[in-house]
Amino acid sequence: MDRFLYVSMSGAKETLRAQTANNHNLANASTTGFRADLSAFQTRAVVGAGYASRAYATNATTGWDDTTGSALATGRDMDITIQGPGWIAVQARDGSEGYTRAGDLRIDANGVVINGAGHMVLGDNGPITIPPYQSVAIASDGSISVVPLGQGAETIATVGRIKLVNPPPQSIERGEDGLFRSRDNVAVPADAAVRVTSGALESSNVNAADAMVKMIELSRHFEMQVKAMRTAEENAATAAQLLRLG
């Protein structure tokens, strides 16, 4: 295969891969606590017989953006946002421990605290359950207090404490379910220094305007690679015609 065609074909494929990552970020621009994926191109030489005169680019996800999103006030008692670095521990569908910045908490029909994605929020002794209550409040350290149903405000009681962790960014990675986990699959210990604010949610850290500009830029790159493939085809056809004339 002509190296020119190979380079342009590879460029188109890698551009589509970059576009996929960018579109995934753009689709989550309004997802609570979302962390944008980072991707980058890397130049690689085309190996094989002949003079090393061609190079192509590969694209790969290089990690995720740990920039904190904006805090959006909601006024809802069960909504929390983490102050600075830190994560909320939840139980994934497979029973493993995962971490998220999405603090859109609620209490299901069984009294279990879950987030907007349906993951059970973990406390010191597993998932947190809430007894029948009149009101609920979450303190800055993650402690959940309730006024029991039929009781006065003086009977407020602490029923659990959200497990808050703060692992180094390089020690965790995002799974296919959107939750972060430690790279060594070991549960991260709770960090008492992590603080939360109730009545607010953290927005996605995706810059929608930048993602839109990048989407247009990648689309133009793809078009350029397709044009290069057409040029390679035309060159091959011309060369074949010249050989027939000879």
C-alpha positions as CSV (number, residue, x, y, z in Angstrom):
1,M,0.0,0.0,0.0
2,D,1.3,3.5,-0.8
3,R,2.5,5.2,2.3
4,F,0.7,8.4,1.4
5,L,-2.6,6.6,1.4
6,Y,-1.7,4.8,4.6
7,V,-0.8,8.1,6.4
8,S,-4.0,9.8,5.3
9,M,-6.1,6.8,6.2
10,S,-4.5,6.6,9.6
11,G,-5.0,10.3,10.1
12,A,-8.7,10.1,9.4
13,K,-9.1,7.2,11.8
14,E,-7.3,8.9,14.6
15,T,-9.2,12.1,14.0
16,L,-12.4,10.2,14.4
17,R,-11.1,8.8,17.7
18,A,-10.3,12.3,18.9
19,Q,-13.7,13.4,17.8
20,T,-15.3,10.6,19.8
21,A,-13.6,11.8,23.0
22,N,-14.4,15.4,22.4
23,N,-18.1,14.6,21.7
24,H,-18.3,12.6,24.8
25,N,-17.1,15.6,26.8
26,L,-19.6,17.9,25.0
27,A,-22.5,15.5,25.7
28,N,-21.6,15.7,29.4
29,A,-21.3,19.5,29.6
30,S,-24.4,19.6,31.9
31,T,-23.7,16.4,33.8
32,T,-23.2,17.1,37.6
33,G,-19.6,16.7,38.7
34,F,-18.4,15.4,35.4
35,R,-14.6,15.4,34.7
36,A,-13.6,15.9,31.0
37,D,-11.4,13.4,29.3
38,L,-8.1,14.6,27.9
39,S,-6.7,13.3,24.6
40,A,-3.6,14.1,22.6
41,F,-2.0,13.3,19.3
42,Q,1.5,11.7,19.0
43,T,3.7,11.5,15.9
44,R,4.9,8.1,14.9
45,A,7.1,7.1,12.0
46,V,5.9,4.8,9.3
47,V,8.2,1.7,9.4
48,G,9.0,-0.5,6.5
49,A,11.3,-0.8,3.5
50,G,12.6,2.4,1.9
51,Y,13.6,5.8,3.2
52,A,11.9,6.9,6.4
53,S,10.1,9.9,4.9
54,R,6.6,9.5,6.2
55,A,5.0,9.9,9.7
56,Y,1.5,9.6,11.0
57,A,-0.3,10.7,14.1
58,T,-2.0,8.5,16.8
59,N,-4.6,9.8,19.3
60,A,-5.1,8.4,22.8
61,T,-6.8,9.5,26.0
62,T,-4.1,10.8,28.3
63,G,-6.2,11.1,31.5
64,W,-8.9,13.4,32.8
65,D,-9.2,17.1,33.7
66,D,-9.1,17.5,37.5
67,T,-10.3,21.1,37.4
68,T,-13.1,21.8,39.8
69,G,-16.4,22.8,38.2
70,S,-18.5,25.7,39.4
71,A,-20.8,25.5,42.4
72,L,-24.4,26.0,41.5
73,A,-26.8,26.9,44.3
74,T,-30.0,24.7,44.4
75,G,-31.3,25.4,47.9
76,R,-32.1,21.6,48.2
77,D,-30.9,20.1,51.5
78,M,-29.7,16.8,50.0
79,D,-27.6,18.5,47.3
80,I,-23.9,18.8,48.2
81,T,-20.8,20.0,46.5
82,I,-17.3,19.2,47.7
83,Q,-15.1,22.1,48.7
84,G,-11.9,21.8,46.8
85,P,-10.4,18.3,46.1
86,G,-12.1,15.2,47.3
87,W,-14.7,12.5,46.2
88,I,-17.9,11.0,47.5
89,A,-17.7,7.2,47.9
90,V,-20.6,5.2,46.4
91,Q,-21.3,1.5,45.7
92,A,-21.1,0.6,42.0
93,R,-23.5,-1.8,40.3
94,D,-21.0,-4.6,40.7
95,G,-20.7,-4.0,44.4
96,S,-17.3,-2.4,44.2
97,E,-16.4,1.0,45.7
98,G,-16.4,3.9,43.3
99,Y,-15.9,7.7,43.6
100,T,-17.9,10.6,42.2
101,R,-18.2,14.3,42.5
102,A,-22.0,14.1,41.8
103,G,-23.6,15.2,45.0
104,D,-27.3,15.1,43.8
105,L,-28.3,12.9,46.7
106,R,-31.8,11.6,47.5
107,I,-33.5,9.0,49.7
108,D,-35.2,6.1,48.0
109,A,-38.4,4.3,49.0
110,N,-36.3,1.9,51.3
111,G,-34.6,4.8,53.1
112,V,-31.3,4.3,51.3
113,V,-29.3,7.3,50.3
114,I,-28.5,7.3,46.6
115,N,-27.2,9.8,44.1
116,G,-28.8,10.8,40.8
117,A,-27.3,7.9,39.0
118,G,-28.8,5.4,41.5
119,H,-25.5,4.5,43.2
120,M,-25.8,3.9,47.0
121,V,-23.8,6.4,49.0
122,L,-21.4,4.8,51.4
123,G,-20.8,5.7,55.0
124,D,-18.5,4.3,57.7
125,N,-20.3,0.9,57.7
126,G,-21.5,0.5,54.1
127,P,-24.6,2.1,52.4
128,I,-26.3,4.8,54.5
129,T,-30.0,4.2,55.4
130,I,-32.3,6.9,56.8
131,P,-35.2,6.2,59.2
132,P,-38.6,7.9,58.7
133,Y,-37.9,11.6,59.2
134,Q,-39.4,15.1,59.1
135,S,-36.3,16.9,57.9
136,V,-32.8,16.1,57.0
137,A,-29.6,18.1,56.9
138,I,-26.0,17.4,55.8
139,A,-23.1,19.0,57.8
140,S,-19.8,20.2,56.3
141,D,-18.1,16.9,57.4
142,G,-20.7,14.8,55.6
143,S,-22.7,13.9,58.7
144,I,-26.4,13.3,58.0
145,S,-28.8,14.4,60.7
146,V,-32.6,14.0,60.8
147,V,-35.5,15.0,62.9
148,P,-37.4,11.8,63.4
149,L,-40.9,11.6,62.1
150,G,-43.4,13.0,64.6
151,Q,-40.7,14.5,66.8
152,G,-39.6,18.1,67.5
153,A,-36.4,19.9,66.4
154,E,-34.8,19.2,69.8
155,T,-34.7,15.4,68.9
156,I,-32.3,15.8,66.0
157,A,-30.1,12.8,65.6
158,T,-27.0,11.9,63.4
159,V,-27.8,8.7,61.4
160,G,-24.6,8.4,59.4
161,R,-21.7,10.1,57.8
162,I,-20.9,10.1,54.1
163,K,-17.5,8.6,53.3
164,L,-15.4,11.4,51.7
165,V,-12.0,10.5,50.2
166,N,-9.2,12.5,48.7
167,P,-6.8,10.2,46.8
168,P,-4.0,11.6,44.5
169,P,-5.4,12.2,41.0
170,Q,-2.8,10.0,39.5
171,S,-3.9,7.0,41.7
172,I,-7.5,6.8,40.3
173,E,-9.0,6.2,36.9
174,R,-12.4,6.4,35.4
175,G,-14.3,3.2,34.6
176,E,-16.8,2.5,31.9
177,D,-19.7,3.2,34.3
178,G,-18.4,6.8,34.8
179,L,-17.2,6.1,38.4
180,F,-13.6,6.6,39.4
181,R,-11.7,3.8,41.2
182,S,-8.2,3.3,42.6
183,R,-5.8,1.8,40.1
184,D,-4.9,-1.0,42.5
185,N,-8.5,-1.8,43.2
186,V,-8.1,-1.1,46.9
187,A,-10.7,1.0,48.7
188,V,-9.4,4.5,49.5
189,P,-9.6,5.4,53.2
190,A,-11.8,8.3,54.4
191,D,-10.3,11.7,54.7
192,A,-11.7,13.8,57.6
193,A,-10.2,17.0,56.0
194,V,-12.7,16.9,53.0
195,R,-15.6,19.3,53.4
196,V,-18.9,19.7,51.7
197,T,-21.4,22.4,51.2
198,S,-25.1,21.6,51.2
199,G,-27.7,23.3,49.0
200,A,-25.4,23.3,45.9
201,L,-24.2,21.1,43.1
202,E,-20.9,21.1,41.2
203,S,-21.3,21.6,37.5
204,S,-19.3,19.8,34.8
205,N,-15.8,21.2,34.2
206,V,-16.3,20.9,30.4
207,N,-16.0,24.2,28.6
208,A,-18.8,23.9,26.0
209,A,-17.5,26.7,23.8
210,D,-14.0,25.2,23.6
211,A,-15.5,21.7,22.9
212,M,-17.6,23.1,20.1
213,V,-14.6,24.9,18.5
214,K,-12.5,21.7,18.8
215,M,-15.3,19.7,17.2
216,I,-15.3,22.0,14.2
217,E,-11.5,21.9,14.0
218,L,-11.4,18.1,14.1
219,S,-14.1,17.9,11.4
220,R,-11.9,20.0,9.1
221,H,-9.0,17.8,9.9
222,F,-11.0,14.8,8.9
223,E,-12.0,16.4,5.6
224,M,-8.4,17.2,4.9
225,Q,-7.4,13.6,5.4
226,V,-10.2,12.4,3.1
227,K,-9.0,14.8,0.4
228,A,-5.5,13.4,0.9
229,M,-6.8,9.9,0.3
230,R,-8.5,11.1,-2.9
231,T,-5.2,12.6,-4.0
232,A,-3.4,9.4,-3.3
233,E,-6.0,7.5,-5.4
234,E,-5.6,10.0,-8.3
235,N,-1.8,9.7,-8.1
236,A,-2.0,6.0,-8.3
237,A,-4.4,6.1,-11.2
238,T,-2.1,8.5,-13.1
239,A,1.0,6.4,-12.4
240,A,-0.8,3.3,-13.7
241,Q,-1.8,5.2,-16.8
242,L,1.8,6.2,-17.4
243,L,3.0,2.6,-17.0
244,R,0.5,1.5,-19.6
245,L,1.7,4.1,-22.0
246,G,5.3,2.9,-21.5
